[in-house]
Amino acid sequence: MRATWWLATAARRITRFSLLRRRVDATIESFVSSLFFYGILLIGGIAALTSLGVSTASLLAVLGAAGLAIGLA
């Protein structure tokens, strides 16, 4: 999990740097960098659960349903 945290932090810094170089609005820069950060943490968490032997199919189904509900709201 420590490697996932390091990778997510590095992705956040790289994203912020590249968006600041392109002079993107600060709100968009913050949103996109947070999206990368939490997306990588989510993928790393699911990978860690899978390596521990936990079935993640139902967890992914719940996350998909929640995303659909938020998208349709």
C-alpha positions in Angstrom: 0.0 0.0 0.0 3.0 2.3 0.6 4.0 2.0 -3.0 0.5 2.9 -4.1 0.6 6.0 -2.0 3.9 7.0 -3.4 2.7 6.4 -7.0 -0.5 8.4 -6.4 1.5 11.3 -4.9 3.9 11.3 -7.8 1.0 11.3 -10.3 -0.6 14.2 -8.5 2.7 16.2 -8.6 3.3 15.4 -12.3 -0.3 16.3 -13.2 -0.2 19.6 -11.3 3.2 20.5 -12.8 2.0 19.8 -16.4 -1.3 21.6 -15.9 0.4 24.6 -14.4 2.8 24.8 -17.3 -0.2 25.0 -19.7 -1.8 27.7 -17.5 -4.9 25.8 -16.8 -7.4 27.2 -14.3 -6.6 26.4 -10.7 -10.0 24.7 -10.1 -9.5 22.3 -13.1 -5.9 21.6 -12.0 -7.0 20.7 -8.5 -9.9 18.5 -9.8 -7.8 16.6 -12.3 -4.9 16.0 -9.9 -7.3 14.8 -7.2 -9.0 12.6 -9.7 -5.7 10.9 -10.6 -4.6 10.7 -6.9 -7.8 9.0 -5.7 -8.2 6.9 -8.8 -4.7 5.4 -8.3 -5.4 4.8 -4.6 -8.7 3.1 -5.4 -7.0 0.8 -7.9 -4.2 0.0 -5.4 -6.7 -0.7 -2.7 -8.6 -3.1 -4.9 -5.4 -4.8 -6.0 -4.3 -5.2 -2.3 -7.7 -6.7 -1.4 -7.4 -9.1 -4.4 -3.9 -10.2 -3.3 -5.3 -10.9 0.2 -7.9 -13.2 -1.3 -11.0 -11.0 -0.9 -13.5 -11.2 -3.8 -13.7 -7.7 -5.2 -16.5 -8.4 -7.8 -19.3 -7.3 -5.5 -17.3 -4.2 -4.4 -16.7 -3.2 -8.0 -20.4 -3.7 -8.8 -21.4 -1.5 -5.9 -19.0 1.2 -7.0 -20.3 1.0 -10.5 -23.9 1.3 -9.4 -23.0 4.3 -7.2 -21.3 6.0 -10.1 -24.3 5.4 -12.3 -26.6 6.8 -9.6 -24.5 9.9 -9.2 -24.2 10.4 -12.9 -28.0 10.2 -13.4 -28.8 12.5 -10.5 
